[in-house]
């Protein structure tokens, strides 16, 4: 398994020459998410019933998935990886993507109700679910989540450490009035793709050895 610094370095290589595209897509994604969650969600809470706005936020899960997957497409050589059209990819397979991500959200929430630490551990365990949905169109729901748990066995601490290495950058972004986040988010997403490739490769080798 590569070190966190090596994964980040590879992520930078993947984004070379495409930082601005990724930052612009991030800006659009955050703008849309903020408008629907805060503005439209707030209006619905006032006009219809409090809590309705939260449903709007949940319905944005497939768009978040589409945003994350653009970095997979970029890693795999798609010249149009950061096109706006990819933000709606998750809605093209809405039931499978939405229900799996919603299930993942519910599981994480329930574990967090027990204690914060179990919630964090489960969040790390489920972290590969979105990528699994992309690469395994036949998987959904618990099957995709369980695959993520299997892939993350022995790698949760490594992912946790990778997350921690971005804290310094996140603090610096605060002093840029938040503008830096348009570059930090792509940096983190590209790093997650590289991490996924690592655990996916190791998981594949284990499966091959088990079948041999």
N, CA and C of each residue as an Amber inpcrd file, in Angstrom:
protein
   636
   0.8450000  -1.1960000   0.0000000   0.0000000   0.0000000   0.0000000
   0.8760000   1.2410000   0.0000000   0.5850000   2.1930000  -0.8630000
   1.3590000   3.4200000  -0.9310000   1.1270000   4.2860000   0.3040000
   2.1240000   5.1130000   0.6260000   1.9890000   6.0540000   1.7270000
   1.0420000   7.1780000   1.3100000   0.5250000   7.8970000   2.3120000
  -0.3980000   9.0050000   2.0350000   0.2540000  10.0540000   1.1470000
   1.5350000  10.3410000   1.4030000   2.2430000  11.3440000   0.6010000
   2.3770000  10.8980000  -0.8490000   2.5610000   9.5980000  -1.0680000
   2.6940000   9.0580000  -2.4230000   1.3510000   9.1120000  -3.1550000
   0.2890000   8.8200000  -2.4360000  -1.0550000   8.8850000  -3.0240000
  -1.3810000  10.3160000  -3.4290000  -1.0610000  11.2640000  -2.5730000
  -1.3220000  12.6690000  -2.8870000  -0.4930000  13.1280000  -4.0900000
   0.7260000  12.6490000  -4.1660000   1.5910000  13.0080000  -5.2910000
   1.0170000  12.4870000  -6.6080000   0.4990000  11.2700000  -6.5880000
  -0.1120000  10.6900000  -7.7860000  -1.3870000  11.4430000  -8.1500000
  -2.1200000  11.8920000  -7.1350000  -3.3370000  12.6690000  -7.3760000
  -3.0000000  13.9730000  -8.0920000  -1.9210000  14.6030000  -7.6690000
  -1.4780000  15.8460000  -8.3220000  -1.1160000  15.5920000  -9.7770000
  -0.4980000  14.4440000 -10.0330000  -0.1450000  14.0680000 -11.4000000
  -1.4040000  13.9030000 -12.2550000  -2.4270000  13.2850000 -11.6690000
  -3.6890000  13.0800000 -12.3930000  -4.3670000  14.4060000 -12.7350000
  -4.1820000  15.4000000 -11.8850000  -4.8410000  16.6910000 -12.0810000
  -3.9770000  17.6930000 -12.8540000  -2.7740000  17.2870000 -13.1990000
  -1.8660000  18.1900000 -13.9040000  -2.5150000  18.7080000 -15.1950000
  -2.5610000  20.0170000 -15.3320000  -3.1530000  20.6320000 -16.5080000
  -4.6710000  20.7060000 -16.4710000  -5.2750000  20.1710000 -15.4010000
  -6.7340000  20.1370000 -15.3220000  -7.2620000  20.7020000 -14.0050000
  -6.3860000  21.3500000 -13.2560000  -6.7860000  21.9010000 -11.9700000
  -7.9240000  22.9080000 -12.1060000  -7.8000000  23.7880000 -13.0940000
  -8.8170000  24.8310000 -13.2600000 -10.1700000  24.2240000 -13.6210000
 -10.1720000  23.2280000 -14.5080000 -11.4240000  22.5510000 -14.8750000
 -12.0760000  21.9300000 -13.6530000 -11.2420000  21.2520000 -12.8570000
 -11.7570000  20.5860000 -11.6610000 -12.2850000  21.5960000 -10.6490000
 -11.5860000  22.7290000 -10.5160000 -12.0130000  23.7720000  -9.5790000
 -13.3280000  24.3970000 -10.0220000 -13.4700000  24.6110000 -11.3290000
 -14.7080000  25.2070000 -11.8490000 -15.8850000  24.2600000 -11.6530000
 -15.6650000  22.9660000 -11.8880000 -16.7300000  21.9860000 -11.6740000
 -17.1140000  21.9490000 -10.1980000 -16.1210000  22.0210000  -9.3330000
 -16.3710000  22.0210000  -7.8920000 -17.2110000  23.2230000  -7.4910000
 -16.8910000  24.3740000  -8.0650000 -17.6450000  25.6000000  -7.7840000
 -19.1130000  25.4290000  -8.1960000 -19.3350000  24.8990000  -9.4020000
 -20.7020000  24.7040000  -9.8950000 -21.4450000  23.7040000  -9.0200000
 -20.7780000  22.6210000  -8.6760000 -21.3940000  21.5940000  -7.8330000
 -21.7950000  22.1700000  -6.4760000 -20.8760000  22.9020000  -5.8490000
 -21.1700000  23.4920000  -4.5400000 -22.2820000  24.5370000  -4.6310000
 -22.2860000  25.2950000  -5.7260000 -23.3120000  26.3120000  -5.9200000
 -24.6940000  25.6830000  -6.0450000 -24.7870000  24.6410000  -6.8630000
 -26.0640000  23.9440000  -7.0430000 -26.5250000  23.3220000  -5.7280000
 -25.5910000  22.6450000  -5.0370000 -25.9270000  21.9940000  -3.7750000
 -26.4000000  23.0120000  -2.7440000 -25.7290000  24.1640000  -2.6890000
 -26.0970000  25.2020000  -1.7240000 -27.4680000  25.7890000  -2.0460000
 -27.7260000  26.0110000  -3.3310000 -29.0050000  26.5770000  -3.7480000
 -30.1620000  25.6510000  -3.4080000 -30.0050000  24.3800000  -3.7130000
 -31.0800000  23.4240000  -3.4610000 -31.2530000  23.1600000  -1.9700000
 -30.1360000  23.0050000  -1.2610000 -30.2230000  22.6730000   0.1600000
 -30.6820000  23.8510000   1.0030000 -30.0540000  25.0100000   0.7850000
 -30.3480000  26.1720000   1.6220000 -31.5460000  26.9800000   1.1440000
 -31.5050000  27.3590000  -0.1290000 -32.5570000  28.2410000  -0.6470000
 -33.8640000  27.4910000  -0.8590000 -33.8420000  26.5150000  -1.7620000
 -35.0760000  25.7740000  -2.0700000 -35.5530000  24.9730000  -0.8640000
 -34.5960000  24.3230000  -0.1750000 -34.9570000  23.5510000   1.0100000
 -35.5750000  24.4340000   2.0830000 -34.9940000  25.6400000   2.2740000
 -35.5210000  26.5670000   3.2770000 -36.9230000  27.0440000   2.9310000
 -37.1530000  27.3180000   1.6590000 -38.4790000  27.7580000   1.2100000
 -39.5200000  26.6710000   1.4360000 -39.1580000  25.4360000   1.0990000
 -40.0820000  24.3180000   1.2840000 -40.4070000  24.0970000   2.7580000
 -39.4150000  24.2980000   3.6130000 -39.6540000  24.1690000   5.0520000
 -40.6800000  25.1770000   5.5340000 -40.6040000  26.3810000   4.9900000
 -41.5170000  27.4420000   5.4010000 -42.9080000  27.2730000   4.7960000
 -42.9440000  26.9220000   3.5060000 -44.2180000  26.8510000   2.7830000
 -44.9870000  25.5620000   3.0670000 -44.2790000  24.4380000   3.0540000
 -44.9540000  23.1370000   3.1970000 -44.9180000  22.6430000   4.6460000
 -43.7400000  22.2140000   5.0790000 -43.6240000  21.6770000   6.4380000
 -42.1530000  21.5760000   6.7910000 -41.8260000  21.8590000   8.0270000
 -40.4330000  21.7760000   8.4580000 -39.9470000  20.3480000   8.3190000
 -38.7920000  20.1970000   7.6900000 -38.2190000  18.8710000   7.4750000
 -38.2630000  18.4520000   6.0210000 -39.1550000  19.0930000   5.2530000
 -39.2610000  18.7760000   3.8280000 -37.9740000  19.1590000   3.1100000
 -37.3460000  20.2470000   3.5750000 -36.1000000  20.7020000   2.9570000
 -34.9920000  19.6710000   3.0620000 -35.0360000  18.8730000   4.1280000
 -34.0130000  17.8310000   4.3160000 -34.1130000  16.7740000   3.2170000
 -35.3170000  16.5490000   2.7400000 -35.5210000  15.5830000   1.6590000
 -34.8130000  16.0560000   0.3950000 -34.8360000  17.3670000   0.1690000
 -34.1560000  17.9430000  -0.9890000 -32.6630000  17.6360000  -0.9230000
 -32.0850000  17.7930000   0.2650000 -30.6620000  17.5140000   0.4490000
 -30.3430000  16.0530000   0.1580000 -31.2160000  15.1640000   0.6220000
 -31.0020000  13.7350000   0.3940000 -31.0840000  13.4050000  -1.0910000
 -31.9690000  14.1000000  -1.8070000 -32.1170000  13.8570000  -3.2390000
 -30.8940000  14.3050000  -4.0430000 -29.9950000  15.0330000  -3.3960000
 -28.7650000  15.4740000  -4.0570000 -27.6630000  14.4230000  -3.9750000
 -27.9200000  13.3200000  -3.2800000 -26.9140000  12.2610000  -3.1510000
 -26.3810000  11.7750000  -4.5040000 -27.2520000  11.5270000  -5.4980000
 -26.7410000  11.0830000  -6.8020000 -25.8520000  12.1310000  -7.4870000
 -26.1110000  13.4070000  -7.2360000 -25.2610000  14.4320000  -7.8290000
 -23.8830000  14.4290000  -7.1720000 -23.8450000  14.2050000  -5.8650000
 -22.5730000  14.0820000  -5.1670000 -21.7910000  12.8990000  -5.6920000
 -22.5020000  11.8270000  -5.9850000 -21.8670000  10.6370000  -6.5700000
 -21.2970000  10.9770000  -7.9490000 -22.0720000  11.6780000  -8.7570000
 -21.6110000  12.0580000 -10.0840000 -20.3690000  12.9280000 -10.0210000
 -20.3440000  13.8550000  -9.0600000 -19.1810000  14.7260000  -8.8910000
 -17.9400000  13.8940000  -8.5540000 -18.0710000  12.9880000  -7.6010000
 -16.9310000  12.1550000  -7.1950000 -16.4240000  11.2850000  -8.3440000
 -17.3570000  10.7930000  -9.1690000 -16.9640000   9.8990000 -10.2540000
 -16.2280000  10.6200000 -11.3840000 -16.3670000  11.9380000 -11.4740000
 -15.6370000  12.6620000 -12.5220000 -14.1330000  12.4810000 -12.3500000
 -13.7010000  12.2950000 -11.1220000 -12.2700000  12.1260000 -10.8610000
 -11.7980000  10.7180000 -11.2240000 -12.7200000   9.7690000 -11.2000000
 -12.4000000   8.4310000 -11.7010000 -12.2410000   8.4940000 -13.2180000
 -13.1690000   9.1800000 -13.8700000 -13.1080000   9.3300000 -15.3280000
 -11.8290000  10.0460000 -15.7560000 -11.4510000  11.0640000 -14.9780000
 -10.2160000  11.7890000 -15.2890000  -9.0060000  10.8760000 -15.1670000
  -8.9810000  10.0920000 -14.1100000  -7.8780000   9.1370000 -13.8910000
  -7.7960000   8.1350000 -15.0330000  -8.9360000   7.8030000 -15.6130000
  -8.9740000   6.7950000 -16.6760000  -8.8760000   7.4030000 -18.0770000
  -8.5320000   8.6790000 -18.1320000  -8.2070000   9.2930000 -19.4100000
  -9.3390000   9.9380000 -20.1710000 -10.4820000  10.1740000 -19.5250000
 -11.6100000  10.8150000 -20.1970000 -11.3090000  12.3070000 -20.3500000
 -11.1900000  12.7750000 -21.5830000 -10.8670000  14.1810000 -21.8420000
 -12.0000000  15.1150000 -21.4230000 -13.2170000  14.5730000 -21.2920000
 -14.3640000  15.3820000 -20.8850000 -14.8200000  15.0190000 -19.4720000
 -13.8680000  14.5610000 -18.6730000 -14.1910000  14.0850000 -17.3300000
 -14.8810000  15.1410000 -16.4760000 -14.4690000  16.3910000 -16.6350000
 -15.0130000  17.4550000 -15.7940000 -16.1430000  18.2360000 -16.4700000
 -16.7980000  17.5740000 -17.4150000 -17.9630000  18.1830000 -18.0530000
 -19.1330000  18.2100000 -17.0880000 -19.9550000  19.2420000 -17.1790000
 -21.0880000  19.3910000 -16.2610000 -22.0780000  18.2350000 -16.3550000
 -22.1310000  17.6020000 -17.5160000 -23.0780000  16.5120000 -17.7200000
 -22.8930000  15.3600000 -16.7600000 -21.6600000  15.1670000 -16.2770000
 -21.3910000  14.0510000 -15.3660000 -22.0580000  14.2400000 -14.0090000
 -22.4300000  15.4680000 -13.6820000 -23.0720000  15.7140000 -12.3880000
 -24.4390000  15.0340000 -12.2850000 -25.0400000  14.7290000 -13.4290000
 -26.3570000  14.0700000 -13.3970000 -26.2650000  12.5790000 -13.7190000
 -25.0450000  12.0560000 -13.8130000 -24.8780000  10.6230000 -14.1140000
 -25.5910000   9.7400000 -13.0990000 -25.5670000  10.1620000 -11.8470000
 -26.1880000   9.3550000 -10.8000000 -27.6910000   9.2410000 -10.9350000
 -28.3020000  10.2010000 -11.6260000 -29.7590000  10.1780000 -11.8080000
 -30.1800000   9.2810000 -12.9660000 -29.2080000   8.8850000 -13.7930000
 -29.5080000   7.9890000 -14.9030000 -29.7190000   6.5540000 -14.4170000
 -29.2040000   6.2760000 -13.2390000 -29.3920000   4.9690000 -12.6000000
 -29.8720000   5.2530000 -11.1740000 -30.8950000   6.0950000 -11.0990000
 -31.3100000   6.7040000  -9.8360000 -31.6070000   5.7030000  -8.7280000
 -32.4290000   4.7210000  -9.0000000 -32.8450000   3.8070000  -7.9340000
 -31.6530000   3.1060000  -7.2930000 -30.7630000   2.5580000  -8.1180000
 -29.6120000   1.8130000  -7.5970000 -28.6580000   2.7260000  -6.8340000
 -28.3120000   3.8630000  -7.4360000 -27.3690000   4.7890000  -6.8080000
 -27.9650000   5.4140000  -5.5540000 -29.1790000   5.9500000  -5.6830000
 -29.8000000   6.6600000  -4.5620000 -30.0470000   5.7470000  -3.3700000
 -30.6440000   4.5810000  -3.6200000 -30.9820000   3.6910000  -2.5130000
 -29.7360000   3.1720000  -1.8000000 -28.6710000   2.9060000  -2.5570000
 -27.4340000   2.4250000  -1.9290000 -26.7960000   3.5030000  -1.0760000
 -26.7080000   4.7250000  -1.6110000 -26.1090000   5.8270000  -0.8610000
 -26.9580000   6.2100000   0.3460000 -28.2790000   6.1220000   0.1920000
 -29.1690000   6.4170000   1.3170000 -28.9860000   5.3760000   2.4180000
 -28.8780000   4.1270000   2.0260000 -28.6620000   3.0400000   2.9780000
 -27.3320000   3.2410000   3.7080000 -26.3210000   3.6270000   2.9670000
 -25.0120000   3.8990000   3.5550000 -25.1100000   5.0420000   4.5710000
 -25.8540000   6.0720000   4.2220000 -26.0440000   7.2270000   5.1090000
 -26.7710000   6.8210000   6.3850000 -27.8070000   6.0170000   6.2380000
 -28.5910000   5.5660000   7.3970000 -27.7310000   4.7040000   8.3190000
 -26.9820000   3.7680000   7.7460000 -26.1190000   2.9060000   8.5580000
 -25.1010000   3.7300000   9.3460000 -24.4750000   4.6930000   8.6560000
 -23.4660000   5.5320000   9.3110000 -24.0990000   6.3290000  10.4520000
 -25.2930000   6.8700000  10.2000000 -25.9970000   7.6510000  11.2180000
 -26.3240000   6.7970000  12.4330000 -26.8120000   5.5920000  12.2060000
 -27.1940000   4.7040000  13.3070000 -25.9800000   4.3000000  14.1420000
 -24.8500000   4.0450000  13.4670000 -23.6380000   3.7020000  14.2090000
 -23.1350000   4.8940000  15.0130000 -23.3020000   6.0910000  14.4600000
 -22.8640000   7.3020000  15.1540000 -23.7070000   7.5570000  16.3980000
 -24.9700000   7.1130000  16.3790000 -25.8360000   7.2780000  17.5510000
 -25.2880000   6.4880000  18.7430000 -24.6070000   5.3830000  18.4580000
 -24.0230000   4.5890000  19.5410000 -22.8920000   5.3700000  20.2000000
 -21.8900000   5.7050000  19.3750000 -20.7590000   6.5210000  19.8070000
 -20.1140000   7.1090000  18.5560000 -19.3620000   8.1710000  18.7410000
 -18.7290000   8.8320000  17.5980000 -17.7180000   7.9110000  16.9210000
 -16.9100000   7.2290000  17.7020000 -15.8400000   6.3890000  17.1460000
 -16.3850000   5.2730000  16.2500000 -17.4060000   4.5090000  16.7020000
 -17.9640000   3.4820000  15.8100000 -18.4970000   4.0890000  14.5130000
 -19.0610000   5.2930000  14.6010000 -19.5710000   5.9720000  13.4120000
 -18.4470000   6.2860000  12.4310000 -17.3110000   6.7350000  12.9550000
 -16.1540000   7.0530000  12.1030000 -15.6150000   5.7920000  11.4520000
 -15.5270000   4.7260000  12.2430000 -15.0100000   3.4540000  11.7230000
 -15.8880000   2.9400000  10.5880000 -17.1960000   3.0020000  10.7720000
 -18.1130000   2.5330000   9.7390000 -18.0680000   3.4220000   8.4990000
 -17.9020000   4.7090000   8.7140000 -17.7860000   5.6270000   7.5770000
 -16.5660000   5.2620000   6.7310000 -15.4830000   4.9150000   7.4000000
 -14.2700000   4.4880000   6.6920000 -14.5040000   3.1570000   5.9740000
 -15.2420000   2.2660000   6.6240000 -15.5340000   0.9510000   6.0320000
 -16.3680000   1.0740000   4.7600000 -17.2770000   2.0470000   4.7620000
 -18.1910000   2.2130000   3.6280000 -17.6200000   3.1230000   2.5330000
 -16.4230000   3.6430000   2.7270000 -15.8800000   4.7010000   1.8640000
 -15.7290000   4.3300000   0.3930000 -15.6000000   3.0460000   0.0860000
 -15.3940000   2.6290000  -1.3080000 -16.7080000   2.3350000  -2.0390000
 -17.8250000   2.4530000  -1.3530000 -19.1210000   2.0820000  -1.9250000
 -19.4210000   2.7930000  -3.2420000 -19.2030000   4.0920000  -3.2970000
 -19.5220000   4.8630000  -4.5090000 -18.7360000   4.3590000  -5.7180000
 -17.4660000   4.0650000  -5.5100000 -16.6280000   3.5910000  -6.6110000
 -17.0330000   2.1810000  -7.0450000 -17.4410000   1.3980000  -6.0740000
 -17.9000000   0.0380000  -6.3660000 -19.1600000   0.0790000  -7.2300000
 -20.0340000   1.0310000  -6.9530000 -21.2560000   1.1900000  -7.7520000
 -20.9160000   1.4900000  -9.2110000 -19.8590000   2.2580000  -9.4290000
 -19.4490000   2.5830000 -10.7960000 -18.8700000   1.3750000 -11.5150000
 -17.9840000   0.6610000 -10.8560000 -17.2720000  -0.4430000 -11.5010000
 -18.0430000  -1.7630000 -11.5000000 -19.0930000  -1.8340000 -10.7030000
 -19.8800000  -3.0720000 -10.6060000 -21.3660000  -2.7600000 -10.7280000
 -21.8400000  -2.5040000 -11.9420000 -23.2410000  -2.1230000 -12.1480000
 -24.2550000  -3.1750000 -11.7020000 -23.7820000  -4.3820000 -11.4500000
 -24.6920000  -5.4310000 -10.9990000 -24.9030000  -5.3810000  -9.4840000
 -24.0850000  -4.6040000  -8.7720000 -24.1900000  -4.5240000  -7.3140000
 -25.0060000  -3.3140000  -6.8750000 -25.7290000  -3.4750000  -5.7870000
 -26.4790000  -2.3690000  -5.2050000 -26.7740000  -2.6750000  -3.7480000
 -27.2000000  -1.6630000  -3.0240000 -27.6080000  -1.8470000  -1.6360000
 -26.5420000  -2.4830000  -0.7640000 -26.9650000  -3.4330000   0.0440000
 -26.0570000  -4.0890000   0.9830000 -24.8930000  -4.7770000   0.2870000
 -25.1190000  -5.2850000  -0.9140000 -24.0550000  -5.9970000  -1.6310000
 -22.8720000  -5.0690000  -1.9070000 -23.1650000  -3.8370000  -2.3390000
 -22.1030000  -2.8650000  -2.6210000 -21.4240000  -2.4160000  -1.3300000
 -22.2120000  -2.2100000  -0.2910000 -21.6660000  -1.7740000   0.9930000
 -20.7880000  -2.8630000   1.6040000 -21.2360000  -4.0970000   1.5200000
 -20.4540000  -5.2070000   2.0540000 -19.1600000  -5.4030000   1.2820000
 -19.1900000  -5.1570000  -0.0310000 -17.9650000  -5.2310000  -0.8260000
 -16.9700000  -4.1720000  -0.3410000 -17.4800000  -2.9810000  -0.0510000
 -16.6190000  -1.9140000   0.4650000 -15.9980000  -2.3170000   1.7980000
 -16.7990000  -2.9120000   2.6720000 -16.2920000  -3.3510000   3.9700000
 -15.1890000  -4.3850000   3.8100000 -15.3660000  -5.2860000   2.8520000
 -14.3550000  -6.3150000   2.5980000 -13.0720000  -5.6970000   2.0480000
 -13.2230000  -4.7530000   1.1370000 -12.0580000  -4.0950000   0.5360000
 -11.2950000  -3.2640000   1.5610000 -12.0210000  -2.6560000   2.5070000
 -11.3940000  -1.7710000   3.4850000 -10.8450000  -2.5060000   4.6980000
 -11.0230000  -3.8070000   4.7540000 -10.4920000  -4.5930000   5.8640000
  -8.9600000  -4.4460000   5.9040000  -8.4600000  -3.8880000   6.9770000
  -7.0210000  -3.6780000   7.1050000  -6.5330000  -2.3640000   6.5220000
  -7.4490000  -1.5520000   5.9690000  -7.0390000  -0.2920000   5.3360000
  -7.7010000   0.9450000   5.9500000  -8.5330000   0.7380000   6.9440000
  -9.2750000   1.8760000   7.5090000  -8.3420000   2.9140000   8.1280000
  -7.3280000   2.4670000   8.8470000  -6.4050000   3.4050000   9.4800000
  -5.6210000   4.1830000   8.4270000  -5.3000000   3.5370000   7.3290000
  -4.5720000   4.2100000   6.2520000  -5.4160000   5.3160000   5.6240000
  -6.7010000   5.0490000   5.4460000  -7.5900000   6.0670000   4.8960000
  -7.7830000   7.2020000   5.8970000  -7.9120000   6.8550000   7.1600000
  -8.0600000   7.8670000   8.2030000  -6.8530000   8.7980000   8.2160000
  -5.6700000   8.2250000   8.0870000  -4.4470000   9.0270000   8.0580000
  -4.4020000   9.9070000   6.8130000  -4.8600000   9.3720000   5.6810000
  -4.9010000  10.1600000   4.4470000  -5.8010000  11.3860000   4.6480000
  -6.9420000  11.1830000   5.2810000  -7.8400000  12.2990000   5.5820000
  -7.1340000  13.3430000   6.4540000  -6.4160000  12.8710000   7.4740000
  -5.7550000  13.7750000   8.4060000  -4.7160000  14.6520000   7.7150000
  -4.0820000  14.1300000   6.6750000  -3.0220000  14.8920000   6.0020000
  -3.5670000  16.1090000   5.2480000  -4.8750000  16.1900000   5.1000000
  -5.4720000  17.3300000   4.4010000  -5.9090000  18.4390000   5.3640000
  -5.7910000  18.1950000   6.6710000  -6.2590000  19.1800000   7.6500000
  -5.5290000  20.5060000   7.5050000  -4.2080000  20.4390000   7.3230000
  -3.4250000  21.6600000   7.1720000  -3.8870000  22.4910000   5.9900000
  -4.1640000  21.8070000   4.8680000  -4.6550000  22.5060000   3.6750000
  -6.0250000  23.1180000   3.9340000  -6.8600000  22.3940000   4.6780000
  -8.2030000  22.9010000   4.9770000  -8.1310000  24.1730000   5.8130000
  -7.2010000  24.2190000   6.7590000  -7.0280000  25.4090000   7.5880000
  -6.5710000  26.5900000   6.7370000  -5.6380000  26.3280000   5.7990000
  -5.1610000  27.3910000   4.9110000  -6.2980000  27.9360000   4.0430000
  -7.2050000  27.0500000   3.6530000  -8.3360000  27.4690000   2.8120000
  -9.2300000  28.4750000   3.5220000  -9.2940000  28.3690000   4.8530000
 -10.1110000  29.3040000   5.6290000  -9.5980000  30.7320000   5.4260000
  -8.2680000  30.8620000   5.3650000  -7.6660000  32.1890000   5.2040000
  -7.7910000  32.7190000   3.7750000  -8.2660000  31.8640000   2.8600000
  -8.4910000  32.3130000   1.4800000  -9.9730000  32.6480000   1.2750000
 -10.6810000  32.7980000   2.4020000 -12.1260000  33.0750000   2.3790000
 -12.9060000  31.9480000   1.6910000 -12.3740000  30.7400000   1.7840000
 -13.0620000  29.5750000   1.2470000 -12.7610000  29.2630000  -0.2060000
 -12.1090000  30.1820000  -0.9030000 -11.8280000  29.9670000  -2.3290000
 -10.9260000  28.7620000  -2.5350000 -10.0150000  28.5570000  -1.6000000
  -9.0800000  27.4400000  -1.7160000  -9.7480000  26.0800000  -1.7570000
 -10.9790000  26.0060000  -1.2210000 -11.6910000  24.7220000  -1.2080000
 -12.0120000  24.2310000  -2.6220000 -12.0910000  25.1620000  -3.5710000
 -12.3680000  24.7600000  -4.9490000 -11.2000000  23.9780000  -5.5420000
 -10.0360000  24.0900000  -4.9240000  -8.8750000  23.3100000  -5.3440000
  -8.6140000  22.1490000  -4.3870000  -8.9240000  22.3570000  -3.1180000
  -8.6970000  21.2930000  -2.1380000  -9.6140000  20.1040000  -2.3870000
 -10.8800000  20.3640000  -2.6950000 -11.8250000  19.2630000  -2.9320000
 -11.3800000  18.3620000  -4.0900000 -10.9700000  18.9270000  -5.2370000
 -10.4480000  18.0650000  -6.3040000  -9.2120000  17.2790000  -5.8710000
  -8.3550000  17.9190000  -5.0950000  -7.1410000  17.2660000  -4.5850000
  -7.5160000  16.0460000  -3.7510000  -8.5060000  16.2150000  -2.8730000
  -8.9410000  15.1120000  -2.0190000  -9.6430000  14.0280000  -2.8260000
 -10.4940000  14.4460000  -3.7700000 -11.2210000  13.4700000  -4.5790000
 -10.2740000  12.6340000  -5.4420000  -9.2900000  13.2910000  -6.0450000
  -8.3190000  12.5840000  -6.8710000  -7.4960000  11.6170000  -6.0220000
  -7.2080000  12.0050000  -4.7890000  -6.4680000  11.1380000  -3.8680000
  -7.3020000   9.9210000  -3.4930000  -8.6050000  10.1400000  -3.3150000
  -9.4980000   9.0220000  -2.9940000  -9.5570000   8.0060000  -4.1300000
  -9.5170000   8.4970000  -5.3560000  -9.5300000   7.5930000  -6.5070000
  -8.2740000   6.7270000  -6.5020000  -7.1370000   7.3520000  -6.2300000
  -5.8750000   6.6070000  -6.1710000  -5.9000000   5.6000000  -5.0240000
  -6.4910000   5.9860000  -3.8960000  -6.6090000   5.0690000  -2.7600000
  -7.4920000   3.8860000  -3.1500000  -8.5890000   4.1750000  -3.8060000
  -9.5020000   3.1220000  -4.2590000  -8.7820000   2.1280000  -5.1680000
  -7.9790000   2.6430000  -6.0830000  -7.2390000   1.7640000  -6.9930000
  -6.3240000   0.8170000  -6.2220000  -5.7230000   1.3460000  -5.1660000
  -4.8250000   0.5350000  -4.3470000  -5.5720000  -0.6040000  -3.6530000
  -6.6510000  -0.2650000  -2.9500000  -7.3800000  -1.2930000  -2.2050000
  -8.0980000  -2.2550000  -3.1520000  -8.5270000  -1.7440000  -4.2910000
  -9.1830000  -2.5960000  -5.2790000  -8.2010000  -3.6300000  -5.8130000
  -6.9670000  -3.1830000  -6.0810000  -5.9440000  -4.0980000  -6.5730000
  -5.6080000  -5.1760000  -5.5610000  -5.4750000  -4.7740000  -4.3060000
  -5.1500000  -5.7380000  -3.2600000  -6.3000000  -6.7020000  -3.0230000
  -7.5220000  -6.1990000  -3.0880000  -8.7020000  -7.0510000  -2.9040000
  -8.7790000  -8.0830000  -4.0280000  -8.4820000  -7.6480000  -5.2650000
  -8.5080000  -8.5420000  -6.4200000  -7.4670000  -9.6490000  -6.2750000
  -6.3050000  -9.2960000  -5.7440000  -5.2460000 -10.2950000  -5.5580000
  -5.6520000 -11.3200000  -4.5110000  -6.2990000 -10.8630000  -3.4420000
  -6.7580000 -11.7720000  -2.3930000  -7.7940000 -12.7460000  -2.9240000
  -8.7030000 -12.2200000  -3.7560000  -9.7630000 -13.0610000  -4.3330000
  -9.1550000 -14.1150000  -5.2570000  -8.1510000 -13.7190000  -6.0190000
  -7.4870000 -14.6490000  -6.9440000  -6.7800000 -15.7550000  -6.1800000
  -6.1400000 -15.3690000  -5.0550000  -5.4210000 -16.3510000  -4.2360000
  -6.4030000 -17.3300000  -3.5780000  -7.5760000 -16.7840000  -3.1930000
  -8.5870000 -17.6300000  -2.5400000  -9.1700000 -18.6380000  -3.5130000
  -9.2570000 -18.2380000  -4.7870000  -9.8440000 -19.1130000  -5.8000000
  -8.8410000 -20.1250000  -6.3340000  -7.5590000 -19.8330000  -6.1370000
  -6.5060000 -20.6950000  -6.6970000  -6.4230000 -22.0250000  -5.9540000
